[in-house]
Amino acid sequence: MNTQKVAITMPTDLLAMIDNIRKKKGISRSKFIYGILSEKIQGVRKCCLKDAYRSVFSDESICKEQLHTAKWFERGEINERQEW
């Protein structure tokens, strides 16, 4: 993994909380902050993906097409040689 140093400014009380937690975990400040930021970014990405799905499926024509396709599958009209 490539790394790069970054300087940030934060309140001293937040830094103290970070240091207390990371010392108890026995990890470096960088590793602790990296872990927290990674978790947060993954959460934001998941949220963005959900928003994208909601946006697509809020389109009534797409919803109708998906419902039609689901009903088609339920009727068993699947041809094993069907090419997608």
C-alpha positions in Angstrom: 0.0 0.0 0.0 1.3 3.4 -0.9 1.2 6.0 1.8 1.5 9.7 2.1 1.9 12.0 5.1 -0.9 14.4 5.8 -1.0 17.2 8.4 -4.4 17.9 9.9 -5.6 20.3 12.6 -8.1 19.1 15.2 -9.2 20.1 18.7 -6.9 19.0 21.5 -9.7 17.2 23.3 -10.4 15.1 20.3 -6.7 14.3 19.9 -6.6 13.3 23.6 -9.6 10.9 23.1 -7.9 9.4 20.0 -4.7 8.9 22.0 -6.5 7.3 24.9 -8.3 4.8 22.8 -5.3 4.0 20.5 -3.0 3.4 23.5 -5.5 1.0 25.0 -5.6 -0.9 21.7 -1.8 -0.8 21.4 -1.8 0.8 17.9 -0.3 3.9 16.5 -2.2 7.1 16.0 -1.9 6.8 12.3 -3.3 3.3 12.2 -6.2 4.2 14.5 -7.2 7.3 12.4 -6.8 5.2 9.2 -9.1 2.6 10.6 -11.8 5.0 11.7 -11.7 6.9 8.4 -11.8 3.7 6.4 -14.9 2.6 8.3 -16.6 5.9 7.8 -15.8 6.1 4.0 -17.1 2.5 3.5 -20.3 3.6 5.2 -20.6 6.7 3.0 -20.0 4.6 -0.1 -22.7 2.1 0.9 -25.1 5.0 1.5 -24.3 6.5 -1.9 -24.9 3.1 -3.6 -28.2 2.8 -1.9 -29.2 6.3 -3.0 -28.2 5.3 -6.6 -30.4 2.2 -6.4 -33.3 4.3 -5.0 -32.8 6.8 -7.8 -32.9 4.2 -10.5 -35.8 2.3 -9.1 -37.9 5.4 -8.4 -38.3 5.5 -12.2 -41.7 4.0 -12.8 -40.9 2.5 -16.1 -37.9 0.6 -14.7 -40.1 -0.6 -11.8 -42.7 -1.9 -14.3 -40.0 -3.6 -16.4 -38.6 -5.3 -13.3 -42.0 -6.5 -12.2 -42.7 -7.8 -15.7 -39.4 -9.7 -15.7 -40.0 -11.2 -12.2 -43.5 -12.4 -13.3 -42.0 -13.9 -16.4 -39.5 -15.8 -14.3 -42.3 -17.0 -12.0 -44.3 -18.4 -14.9 -41.3 -20.6 -15.7 -40.8 -19.2 -19.2 -37.1 -19.7 -18.9 -35.4 -21.3 -21.8 -32.2 -23.0 -20.7 -30.7 -22.0 -24.0 -31.8 -18.4 -23.6 -28.9 -16.0 -24.3 -28.6 -12.9 -22.3 
